[in-house]
């Protein structure tokens, strides 16, 4: 296979794997509700699904560099598929107590971030060999994640509504198995793929020293310190919305799992279009102001509508607007990360950045469950939209945020003519 075909295969693996994750996020809350669970139980399940990502990121990144990027992607999807398949098998045979569901959800998410980090490290080398500009390749990679939301959310909602949450989890396991097979057969970096082919062989100083080196890099880099803090807070708020508040709002106001799937799918589809379109203009627009405007729009409308108690048509329109804006965010951050992180450290640093960014997500779903029971779903949405808007304006303050802009091209020294 040529480089372009391998790049497309990598994007296909990302789509299928992430689609499995999206169906899981739709099916698990309704599996909890189907067994008589409360809003707090839904929040606890969301906590169990996201904590392992925070743990797997920092410790899995350095492990990925040793196992190999393709092997790590395959192993990650196999573990996720096996643990999710165990849920319906147990439920249909000996029974699935709540603690067992939480344990399986925890294990399923433990290897998600290392697997995605492995695929992300493979991206720049394959893009270079294929002759695709870095920012466009990152845009397509992020678009593939958005496409998985477009496919997975409506599919998950329809499966849950038609066959129940356990049948939806069986389909999720099949998706993960398919992703593992595609990666094992089609994603094989060649010698001409630059970093994609050579990073696996980079010398290391030992597992714990590699983790410490990646941690020092994140802490000492002024831009990444700000990024982690910003994304940690916004992800916490977004997790409160997506994993707890939106399922509850869908069950109470929008009509159930199918409506939730359409809302999430609308957001994902718009974000997919935004990522693809932005990939073709990303190298021509200023990064920081574009990032701020799109970040505010990515959260504001989709949070304000449920805060006002509006119905499904308003939710779909707000999700479309927020999704289009959100499509530009990860391509900008992804390009900056690949520019600033040394090639031999990318897997471990991606894992650490991902863990830092995800650190607030477990608390988001859990706290939202408590808040929804205490003050109501709409009031909680109102508090989240105010906090989200204030936080996303932070890059306008300047300082290290200016490092987001692309480096100025180096100019060759001009020699003066002598007479």
ZIKA-V992406 format. One record per helix or strand. SS is the DSSP state (H for helix, E for strand). FROM is the first residue (numbers start at 0). TO is the last residue. If there is no record, write none. Layout:
SS FROM TO
SS FROM TO
This chain:
H 2 33
H 38 66
H 68 91
H 97 109
H 111 129
H 133 162
H 164 185
H 190 192
H 194 200
H 206 219
H 221 253
H 256 283
H 286 306
H 311 325
H 328 339
H 342 357
H 360 374
H 376 391
H 393 396
H 398 403
